[in-house]
């Protein structure tokens, strides 16, 4: 019996199918990873925006030097997806208040995707407090 030595110049069908399967699984995993990264990026952006809004509201309250009024779920910047709340509590000192600002963002599915709360001590001078 003579055996002919055939040199392989191509891949077998089985090798091609295995390679395409590995490629498809890798592409699917990469797509999920990219979607997860996109969602994480969007959430980080929203939380950063919420933090900036909360700091801005607190800065306005500090600059006004008045006792902050309670606000609950007020629309922020005429965008109904952004809301904020302000709460203030007394301390042992009559001119010092603990003020908390909470900013939330609701996505299109009415789910909260950003929720930031900042608390700060707020000093209100006695002259301003007595005039109220």
Z-matrix of the N, CA and C atoms (Angstrom, degrees):
N
C 1 1.422
C 2 1.517 1 110.45
N 3 1.225 2 111.71 1 129.41
C 4 1.451 3 118.57 2 175.97
C 5 1.523 4 109.10 3 -100.92
N 6 1.274 5 114.44 4 125.16
C 7 1.472 6 119.15 5 175.19
C 8 1.510 7 108.18 6 -101.57
N 9 1.262 8 114.81 7 129.62
C 10 1.452 9 118.69 8 179.06
C 11 1.527 10 109.10 9 -89.61
N 12 1.266 11 115.28 10 135.69
C 13 1.461 12 120.42 11 175.88
C 14 1.525 13 108.66 12 -88.31
N 15 1.298 14 114.09 13 108.15
C 16 1.464 15 118.84 14 177.05
C 17 1.524 16 107.69 15 -99.01
N 18 1.271 17 115.66 16 128.08
C 19 1.464 18 118.26 17 175.21
C 20 1.533 19 108.34 18 -86.57
N 21 1.338 20 114.41 19 141.35
C 22 1.468 21 119.16 20 -178.98
C 23 1.514 22 109.61 21 -85.20
N 24 1.303 23 116.63 22 122.60
C 25 1.448 24 121.61 23 177.22
C 26 1.523 25 111.99 24 -111.16
N 27 1.322 26 118.81 25 1.07
C 28 1.462 27 121.63 26 -176.07
C 29 1.518 28 109.74 27 -148.11
N 30 1.348 29 114.30 28 168.60
C 31 1.461 30 120.58 29 177.26
C 32 1.520 31 109.47 30 -87.32
N 33 1.311 32 115.40 31 152.83
C 34 1.465 33 118.92 32 175.15
C 35 1.526 34 108.78 33 -80.38
N 36 1.301 35 116.75 34 163.36
C 37 1.458 36 121.94 35 179.32
C 38 1.526 37 110.80 36 -60.38
N 39 1.284 38 117.39 37 -38.81
C 40 1.463 39 122.12 38 179.70
C 41 1.530 40 110.83 39 -61.60
N 42 1.309 41 117.46 40 -43.54
C 43 1.466 42 121.49 41 178.99
C 44 1.528 43 111.14 42 -64.44
N 45 1.306 44 117.26 43 -38.89
C 46 1.466 45 121.25 44 178.87
C 47 1.525 46 110.38 45 -66.05
N 48 1.330 47 117.35 46 -44.04
C 49 1.467 48 121.09 47 179.85
C 50 1.527 49 110.23 48 -62.97
N 51 1.321 50 117.80 49 -44.22
C 52 1.469 51 121.27 50 178.43
C 53 1.522 52 110.51 51 -61.57
N 54 1.313 53 117.78 52 -44.04
C 55 1.472 54 121.93 53 179.68
C 56 1.524 55 111.46 54 -62.48
N 57 1.333 56 116.89 55 -44.04
C 58 1.467 57 120.18 56 179.23
C 59 1.526 58 111.40 57 -66.42
N 60 1.321 59 117.46 58 -35.65
C 61 1.465 60 121.02 59 177.39
C 62 1.527 61 110.42 60 -64.26
N 63 1.310 62 116.79 61 -46.09
C 64 1.467 63 120.71 62 178.05
C 65 1.523 64 110.47 63 -62.18
N 66 1.321 65 117.37 64 -40.87
C 67 1.461 66 121.61 65 178.41
C 68 1.527 67 111.15 66 -63.21
N 69 1.325 68 117.87 67 -43.63
C 70 1.467 69 121.67 68 -179.41
C 71 1.527 70 110.84 69 -65.48
N 72 1.317 71 117.63 70 -42.74
C 73 1.470 72 120.62 71 178.66
C 74 1.527 73 110.21 72 -63.80
N 75 1.311 74 117.11 73 -42.33
C 76 1.471 75 121.13 74 178.74
C 77 1.525 76 111.23 75 -63.53
N 78 1.327 77 117.27 76 -41.53
C 79 1.467 78 120.87 77 178.81
C 80 1.528 79 110.63 78 -64.65
N 81 1.326 80 117.36 79 -40.17
C 82 1.463 81 120.59 80 177.64
C 83 1.517 82 112.22 81 -64.22
N 84 1.319 83 116.65 82 -42.10
C 85 1.464 84 120.17 83 178.53
C 86 1.524 85 110.94 84 -66.08
N 87 1.316 86 117.39 85 -39.08
C 88 1.456 87 121.50 86 178.35
C 89 1.530 88 110.90 87 -65.67
N 90 1.318 89 117.36 88 -39.52
C 91 1.468 90 120.90 89 178.11
C 92 1.523 91 110.76 90 -63.16
N 93 1.331 92 117.69 91 -41.89
C 94 1.464 93 120.53 92 177.47
C 95 1.520 94 110.92 93 -64.46
N 96 1.309 95 116.99 94 -40.52
C 97 1.454 96 121.25 95 179.15
C 98 1.525 97 110.94 96 -63.40
N 99 1.326 98 117.09 97 -43.19
C 100 1.460 99 120.72 98 179.03
C 101 1.528 100 111.59 99 -65.82
N 102 1.325 101 117.84 100 -38.88
C 103 1.466 102 121.05 101 177.88
C 104 1.527 103 110.38 102 -65.13
N 105 1.314 104 116.50 103 -41.85
C 106 1.458 105 120.69 104 177.53
C 107 1.529 106 110.89 105 -62.88
N 108 1.319 107 117.09 106 -40.70
C 109 1.464 108 121.24 107 178.14
C 110 1.523 109 110.91 108 -65.58
N 111 1.322 110 117.06 109 -38.99
C 112 1.469 111 120.46 110 178.86
C 113 1.518 112 111.06 111 -64.09
N 114 1.336 113 116.99 112 -44.23
C 115 1.464 114 120.60 113 178.68
C 116 1.523 115 111.22 114 -64.30
N 117 1.321 116 116.78 115 -40.95
C 118 1.459 117 120.46 116 177.73
C 119 1.514 118 112.12 117 -63.94
N 120 1.306 119 116.11 118 -39.29
C 121 1.459 120 121.07 119 178.25
C 122 1.525 121 111.27 120 -65.10
N 123 1.321 122 116.51 121 -43.27
C 124 1.466 123 120.68 122 178.62
C 125 1.521 124 110.62 123 -63.01
N 126 1.317 125 117.42 124 -43.22
C 127 1.460 126 120.69 125 179.98
C 128 1.529 127 110.80 126 -65.31
N 129 1.318 128 117.61 127 -41.30
C 130 1.462 129 120.56 128 178.40
C 131 1.527 130 111.11 129 -63.52
N 132 1.323 131 116.51 130 -39.25
C 133 1.463 132 120.47 131 177.82
C 134 1.518 133 110.88 132 -64.44
N 135 1.329 134 117.46 133 -44.35
C 136 1.466 135 121.42 134 179.33
C 137 1.533 136 111.09 135 -63.13
N 138 1.332 137 117.12 136 -42.55
C 139 1.457 138 119.80 137 -179.76
C 140 1.526 139 111.31 138 -66.63
N 141 1.325 140 116.91 139 -35.00
C 142 1.460 141 120.02 140 176.38
C 143 1.523 142 110.47 141 -66.65
N 144 1.332 143 116.99 142 -42.87
C 145 1.466 144 120.59 143 176.55
C 146 1.525 145 110.60 144 -61.09
N 147 1.324 146 117.10 145 -43.31
C 148 1.463 147 121.19 146 179.78
C 149 1.521 148 110.61 147 -62.47
N 150 1.310 149 117.38 148 -39.45
C 151 1.457 150 121.38 149 178.72
C 152 1.524 151 111.15 150 -65.00
N 153 1.320 152 116.67 151 -41.73
C 154 1.466 153 120.61 152 178.15
C 155 1.528 154 110.25 153 -64.46
N 156 1.334 155 117.76 154 -42.94
C 157 1.463 156 120.85 155 177.60
C 158 1.530 157 111.04 156 -61.81
N 159 1.332 158 117.08 157 -44.33
C 160 1.467 159 120.59 158 -179.20
C 161 1.525 160 110.84 159 -63.74
N 162 1.322 161 117.61 160 -42.70
C 163 1.463 162 120.59 161 177.72
C 164 1.525 163 110.97 162 -63.87
N 165 1.322 164 117.14 163 -37.35
C 166 1.459 165 121.22 164 178.64
C 167 1.528 166 111.15 165 -65.01
N 168 1.323 167 116.60 166 -43.55
C 169 1.468 168 120.44 167 179.30
C 170 1.523 169 110.18 168 -64.87
N 171 1.337 170 117.24 169 -42.80
C 172 1.463 171 120.21 170 177.78
C 173 1.525 172 111.21 171 -63.05
N 174 1.322 173 117.62 172 -39.21
C 175 1.465 174 120.91 173 178.35
C 176 1.528 175 111.04 174 -63.09
N 177 1.332 176 117.12 175 -39.30
C 178 1.466 177 120.32 176 176.83
C 179 1.525 178 111.05 177 -64.35
N 180 1.325 179 116.91 178 -40.39
C 181 1.462 180 120.44 179 179.27
C 182 1.525 181 111.32 180 -65.87
N 183 1.324 182 117.32 181 -40.39
C 184 1.464 183 121.04 182 178.55
C 185 1.527 184 109.95 183 -66.24
N 186 1.316 185 117.35 184 -41.82
C 187 1.461 186 121.19 185 -178.48
C 188 1.524 187 112.06 186 -67.10
N 189 1.317 188 117.86 187 -32.21
C 190 1.468 189 120.26 188 -177.80
C 191 1.520 190 112.27 189 -74.00
N 192 1.322 191 118.85 190 -24.09
C 193 1.464 192 124.94 191 -179.42
C 194 1.527 193 111.98 192 50.42
N 195 1.311 194 115.54 193 42.33
C 196 1.462 195 121.50 194 173.81
C 197 1.516 196 108.32 195 -125.91
N 198 1.322 197 114.88 196 162.51
C 199 1.455 198 119.09 197 177.65
C 200 1.527 199 107.67 198 -69.57
N 201 1.321 200 117.80 199 122.55
C 202 1.470 201 118.91 200 -177.38
C 203 1.522 202 111.83 201 -69.02
N 204 1.313 203 115.27 202 139.98
C 205 1.462 204 119.76 203 176.82
C 206 1.525 205 108.98 204 -86.17
N 207 1.317 206 115.04 205 151.74
C 208 1.466 207 120.72 206 -179.58
C 209 1.532 208 109.14 207 -70.42
N 210 1.314 209 116.14 208 131.95
C 211 1.459 210 122.51 209 178.27
C 212 1.521 211 107.03 210 -131.06
N 213 1.330 212 116.75 211 135.85
C 214 1.469 213 120.29 212 179.95
C 215 1.524 214 109.98 213 -129.51
N 216 1.305 215 116.32 214 122.87
C 217 1.471 216 124.00 215 175.88
C 218 1.524 217 113.21 216 50.30
N 219 1.303 218 116.00 217 49.73
C 220 1.461 219 122.08 218 176.80
C 221 1.530 220 108.72 219 -84.00
N 222 1.332 221 117.22 220 139.42
C 223 1.466 222 121.70 221 -179.72
C 224 1.527 223 108.69 222 -69.94
N 225 1.316 224 115.57 223 137.89
C 226 1.460 225 121.99 224 -176.34
C 227 1.522 226 109.80 225 -107.23
N 228 1.320 227 117.13 226 126.61
C 229 1.471 228 123.24 227 177.00
C 230 1.524 229 113.77 228 55.22
N 231 1.294 230 117.38 229 36.92
C 232 1.467 231 123.59 230 177.59
C 233 1.528 232 112.99 231 57.00
N 234 1.312 233 117.47 232 23.00
C 235 1.463 234 122.62 233 176.82
C 236 1.522 235 107.17 234 -112.91
N 237 1.336 236 118.09 235 110.30
C 238 1.468 237 119.87 236 -174.69
C 239 1.526 238 114.19 237 -64.88
N 240 1.320 239 117.83 238 -13.61
C 241 1.464 240 119.35 239 177.81
C 242 1.531 241 111.93 240 -77.77
N 243 1.321 242 117.52 241 -22.98
C 244 1.461 243 122.05 242 178.61
C 245 1.527 244 109.48 243 -102.06
N 246 1.329 245 117.09 244 125.91
C 247 1.463 246 121.71 245 175.79
C 248 1.523 247 109.24 246 -132.06
N 249 1.338 248 115.01 247 157.31
C 250 1.457 249 119.07 248 177.11
C 251 1.520 250 110.00 249 -140.58
N 252 1.329 251 114.33 250 157.50
C 253 1.459 252 122.01 251 177.48
C 254 1.520 253 108.08 252 -134.73
N 255 1.323 254 115.95 253 145.36
C 256 1.463 255 121.60 254 176.54
C 257 1.514 256 107.65 255 -127.00
N 258 1.324 257 116.00 256 128.87
C 259 1.461 258 120.51 257 174.67
C 260 1.519 259 108.21 258 -131.03
N 261 1.317 260 115.44 259 146.46
C 262 1.456 261 120.83 260 -177.33
C 263 1.522 262 109.31 261 -138.08
N 264 1.320 263 116.25 262 136.68
C 265 1.466 264 121.21 263 178.00
C 266 1.514 265 109.47 264 -126.81
N 267 1.324 266 115.00 265 151.82
C 268 1.461 267 121.35 266 179.13
C 269 1.523 268 110.38 267 -75.49
N 270 1.326 269 114.78 268 158.19
C 271 1.459 270 121.41 269 173.12
C 272 1.523 271 107.91 270 -119.47
N 273 1.318 272 116.85 271 -172.43
C 274 1.465 273 120.63 272 178.27
C 275 1.524 274 112.12 273 -67.66
N 276 1.317 275 117.30 274 -21.70
C 277 1.451 276 121.74 275 177.97
C 278 1.525 277 109.25 276 -98.54
N 279 1.314 278 115.52 277 141.43
C 280 1.468 279 119.01 278 -174.78
C 281 1.522 280 113.21 279 -73.46
N 282 1.318 281 117.66 280 -20.05
C 283 1.468 282 119.98 281 -177.48
C 284 1.526 283 113.19 282 -102.18
N 285 1.332 284 116.74 283 4.73
C 286 1.460 285 120.30 284 -176.83
C 287 1.525 286 109.95 285 -119.67
N 288 1.312 287 116.13 286 130.23
C 289 1.463 288 121.79 287 -178.79
C 290 1.527 289 109.54 288 -128.02
N 291 1.326 290 115.96 289 146.96
C 292 1.461 291 121.33 290 173.25
C 293 1.526 292 106.68 291 -95.52
N 294 1.313 293 115.80 292 115.96
C 295 1.462 294 121.10 293 -176.21
C 296 1.525 295 109.46 294 -113.82
N 297 1.328 296 115.74 295 130.72
C 298 1.461 297 121.75 296 179.20
C 299 1.520 298 109.08 297 -120.09
N 300 1.319 299 115.41 298 129.41
C 301 1.468 300 122.23 299 175.99
C 302 1.523 301 107.11 300 -114.34
N 303 1.321 302 116.00 301 129.45
C 304 1.464 303 121.63 302 178.96
C 305 1.525 304 108.40 303 -122.85
N 306 1.324 305 115.90 304 126.26
C 307 1.467 306 122.11 305 -179.83
C 308 1.524 307 108.00 306 -118.48
N 309 1.352 308 115.83 307 131.73
C 310 1.467 309 121.37 308 -179.50
C 311 1.524 310 110.15 309 -127.70
N 312 1.323 311 114.85 310 150.50
C 313 1.463 312 121.16 311 173.64
C 314 1.520 313 108.34 312 -125.46
N 315 1.331 314 115.79 313 126.54
C 316 1.466 315 121.33 314 175.91
C 317 1.518 316 108.38 315 -100.88
N 318 1.329 317 116.37 316 130.85
C 319 1.462 318 118.62 317 177.81
C 320 1.524 319 109.71 318 -81.10
N 321 1.304 320 117.26 319 -174.43
C 322 1.470 321 121.57 320 -176.38
C 323 1.519 322 113.23 321 -65.08
N 324 1.329 323 117.64 322 -20.77
C 325 1.466 324 121.78 323 178.42
C 326 1.524 325 112.10 324 -92.94
N 327 1.335 326 116.92 325 13.73
C 328 1.471 327 123.23 326 -178.86
C 329 1.530 328 112.42 327 61.87
N 330 1.320 329 116.98 328 27.90
C 331 1.461 330 121.57 329 174.83
C 332 1.517 331 108.53 330 -103.99
N 333 1.320 332 116.49 331 143.55
C 334 1.457 333 120.83 332 179.08
C 335 1.525 334 108.49 333 -77.31
N 336 1.334 335 116.24 334 118.60
C 337 1.459 336 118.48 335 177.53
C 338 1.525 337 112.56 336 -111.66
N 339 1.331 338 116.82 337 -0.84
C 340 1.466 339 121.07 338 172.01
C 341 1.519 340 107.76 339 -151.91
N 342 1.313 341 115.99 340 130.86
C 343 1.463 342 121.62 341 -179.33
C 344 1.523 343 107.61 342 -146.80
N 345 1.337 344 116.11 343 108.30
C 346 1.460 345 121.38 344 -176.92
C 347 1.518 346 108.61 345 -122.55
N 348 1.320 347 115.58 346 136.68
C 349 1.457 348 121.57 347 178.87
C 350 1.525 349 108.82 348 -129.14
N 351 1.344 350 116.88 349 125.98
C 352 1.458 351 122.06 350 177.43
C 353 1.522 352 109.18 351 -120.12
N 354 1.319 353 116.23 352 136.21
C 355 1.458 354 122.03 353 179.24
C 356 1.519 355 108.61 354 -120.48
N 357 1.322 356 115.02 355 138.39
C 358 1.460 357 119.86 356 -178.76
C 359 1.519 358 109.51 357 -148.15
N 360 1.331 359 115.43 358 146.85
C 361 1.456 360 120.04 359 171.53
C 362 1.516 361 107.93 360 -79.29
N 363 1.325 362 115.46 361 133.04
C 364 1.459 363 121.20 362 -176.36
C 365 1.526 364 108.81 363 -119.84
N 366 1.322 365 115.86 364 121.85
C 367 1.461 366 121.60 365 178.98
C 368 1.520 367 109.25 366 -93.82
N 369 1.334 368 115.50 367 128.25
C 370 1.462 369 121.63 368 176.74
C 371 1.523 370 106.89 369 -120.33
N 372 1.332 371 118.55 370 116.86
C 373 1.468 372 120.49 371 -178.94
C 374 1.526 373 111.63 372 -58.17
N 375 1.332 374 115.41 373 152.03
C 376 1.470 375 120.43 374 -176.79
C 377 1.518 376 112.17 375 -62.29
N 378 1.339 377 117.43 376 -36.71
C 379 1.471 378 119.58 377 -179.33
C 380 1.519 379 110.76 378 -60.44
N 381 1.308 380 116.57 379 -41.96
C 382 1.467 381 120.69 380 -179.76
C 383 1.514 382 109.66 381 -68.81
N 384 1.319 383 116.41 382 -41.14
C 385 1.458 384 120.45 383 -178.20
C 386 1.530 385 111.00 384 -64.46
N 387 1.346 386 117.55 385 -39.13
C 388 1.458 387 120.76 386 -179.56
C 389 1.518 388 111.94 387 -71.69
N 390 1.324 389 117.13 388 -29.77
C 391 1.464 390 119.61 389 -178.78
C 392 1.524 391 112.07 390 -73.16
N 393 1.323 392 116.86 391 -17.62
C 394 1.460 393 119.68 392 178.99
C 395 1.486 394 107.43 393 -81.08
